[in-house]
Amino acid sequence: MNRITLSAAAALVAAAPAFAANVTPEVIFGSGNANGDFTVATGVGGSLELGLRGKLRFDSNNQPQNIFNYDGVDTYSFAPGTPPTGFGFAPNSPTTPIWNFEWSVNTDANGSGVNLDGGYTYELSLDVDPGAGTNFLTFDPINVASADHALGTNATGNGGGISDTANYATLLSSNNVAQNSWNYEFFNHLPPLDGFNPNTPGLYTISLTAFDGTAELVSTSININVVPTPAAFGAGMIGLLAVATRRGR
């Protein structure tokens, strides 16, 4: 496998700022999940693609919706508060926000890359600080012994990903796409997310970065803007973006 040098890696990162796009090839987890409104960045000559977005996970009927409240740059806005009942494994939890964040990794987006076991490492960072500062839980979502990610290739269609926790590590060698949709509720047993309060308005930064050794190859980052609004479950957010307090990168 051809690997790029440190200087080439730096150049690729600089040449590939994040942009609004679909992810390649599709949204392969779950069913009924629309593509689009991801904040996407590419590197390694376009073969490595990372995407992030926010989504309304719970509407007023406790159902997921393809509502992203995206400003077209990097910010997704949702109301504070908790869902009507939330997840079945944690009903009426006071730490469940109404929004999810969704991520996508494609290590062979243009057909010239590698599979998921190709040697890259990743950092997914979840911010819990609602203010101007940041306080992250950071981990590698790919290089783990087992996970329920949806896995696939560039030929996988919408909702067609494979999720097999028992054979996850083996499947990395034959797939180049990994995706998932996560809620902060899933991580509230880990500091600093054990202090997350979904009722607190604020701006939460989520980033996803890929490395080859110590060389940063590509990174994308989004903001989840939790802002009070009369439309508590997804509508009427876009106009608030103009007055939202933005955190410097």
N, C-alpha and C positions, 0 to 999 in steps of 0.2 A: 504494500500500500504506500503510495506517495504521500508524504507529509510535508507541510509547508514550514519554512523557517520562521523564527521569531519575528524578524523584521517584516516578512511577507504577511504574517498574521496580523501585525499591527496595522499594516496598510489596508488590509481587507476590511478590518473593523471600521477604520476611518472612512472607507469608501461606501459603506452600506448602512446609512442611518435608517432608523425604523420608519415605517410607513403603513398607512391603512390598507388592508388587503384581505383576501381570502387566504387560508392556509392550504398547502399542497398535501395530499390531493383533494381532501374533503374533511369535514368533521366526521370522524370515524367512530366516536364513542356514542353509546346510547341510541336513541331513535328520535327523529323529529327535530334534531338540532341543526339549525341553518348555519351555513358557512358565512363568512364576511365579518366586518367590523373588528378584525384582529389588528393589533399593533405588531407588525411583522418586521424582522430584521434578517438579513442574509449575509453569509460569509463563506470563506473557502471557495471563491469563484462562483458563488451562487448555489453550491451543493448543500450547504448547511443552513436550514431555515428554522427560526424560532418565532413563535407567536404567542401573544397573551391577549386576553380580553376579559372584561367584566360582563356579567349577565344577571338578569333578574331570575333568581332561583325559586322564589316563592311570591306568587301574587296574592290577592285577597282571598282566593280560594285554595291557597297552599300549593298551587301548581306552578311548574316552571314555564317560562315564556321566552321566546326569542326577542327579548327587549334588552338593548345594550346601552342606551342613553349615552352614546359615544360622541365626543366632540370632533372626531376625525383626525385627531393628533395622538393623544395618549391618555385621555381621561374619560372615565365612565362614572356617571352620577346616579346615586340611589338614595332613597330615604333612610334615615336611621330607624331602628326598631327591630323587632323580632317577628317571625311569621305567625300565622294563625295557630298552627300546631307544630310545624317544623318536621324534622326527620323522624321516622319511625323508631330509630334506635335511640333517639334523645328527644322525646316528645316534650313540647313546651319548654325547651331549654332556654334560659335567659342569655345564653352566649351565642345563639345562632343568628347571624345577619340574614337579611332577605336576599342578599346577592352571593353569587359564586364568582370565582375567577377560573378561567379556562386556559390551558396551556397546550402547546403543540411543539414537538421536536421532530424535524425531518432531516436526517443525515445524508440524504441522497435526492434532494428536491429536484435537481436537474439531470439526474441520471449519471453523474460523474463522481459520486461520492462513495460512501461506505455504508454498511449496516450499523445498527445501534451498538454493536459490540466493537466498533471500529477504533476505540481507544480514547474518545473524548470524555471529559468529565464536565459536570454541570453544577451550577449554583442557582437554586431557586430561593429568593429572599422575600419574606413576608413581613411587612411593616405593621407594628401594632401601635405606634405613636400617632395620635390624631393631630398633633400639632406640627410645627415647622420642623421638628427633629425627626429622626428615624431610629427605630429600635427593631432589629430584624431577627426572625427565626430563619436560618439559612441551612439548606441541605441539598444533596444531590438526589433528584427524583428518579434518575435513570439507573445508576449503578448501585442497585440494591439487590438483595437475594430474592425478594418476592414483591410483587406489586400487582394491582388490579387495573393497570393502565390498559387502554385499548391500543393494540399493536396492529400494524399493517404495512403495506407497501404502497408505491405510487399507483397501483391498480385497485386499491381498496376503495369501495364506494361509501357513500354516506351511511353511517351507522354500522358499517361492516367490519369494524375492528375486532380482533381476538383478545379476550381477557381471560387469562389462564394463570392464576397465581402459582399453581404447582409447577408449571413449566416455564415460568417467566424468564429465567436466566437463559434457558436454551433458545427461546424464541427471539432473543435479541440478535442472534446470529443470522436469522433469516428475515428480519424485518427492519425497515428504516424509518418508520413513523411510530411515535408514541404520543398519546394524548390523554388528558383527563380533565374533569370538571370537579373542582374542589371548593369546599366551604371552610371558613376559619373554624367552624365547629369541630372539624376533623382533627384540629391541632391544639385544642384548648387545654390539653393535658401537658403541653410542653411550654416552658418559659421561652420568650416573654408573652406568648399568646394566651397563657393562662390568665392574663389580666385584661384581655380584650373585652370591651363593652360595646355591643352593636348599637346601643342607644346614643352613643357619643358622636356628634358630628365631627368631621375631620377629613383629612386627606391621607390616604394610606398608599404607599408605594410598593409595588410588587415588581420584581425584576427576575429575568432568566438569562443566564450567561453560560456560554460554552467555552471550554478551554482545551488546548492540546498541551499537556504538561502544565507549565506555568504561563503559557501564552494565551491571552484572551483572544478568541476567534470572532465571536459575535455576541451581542447582548441586546435585549429588548426590555423595555420598562413601561409600566402603566401606572396610573393613579386611580384609585377608587375614591371618588369624592362623595362622602356621606353628608348630605345636606338636607335640612328640614324643608318640607314642601307639603302643601295640602294634598297633592297626588301621591299618596303614600306607597303606591305599588307600581311605579314605573312610568307613569305618564307625566308630561309637563316638566321634565327635568332640564331639557336642552337650554332653555332661556336662562337658567341659573348659572350656566357655565361662564357666562361673561363676567359675572361678579364673584365667582369663586376665588378664594385665596389660593394661589398656586405656590407650590414649594419649588425652590430652585433645585436643579439637578446637581 
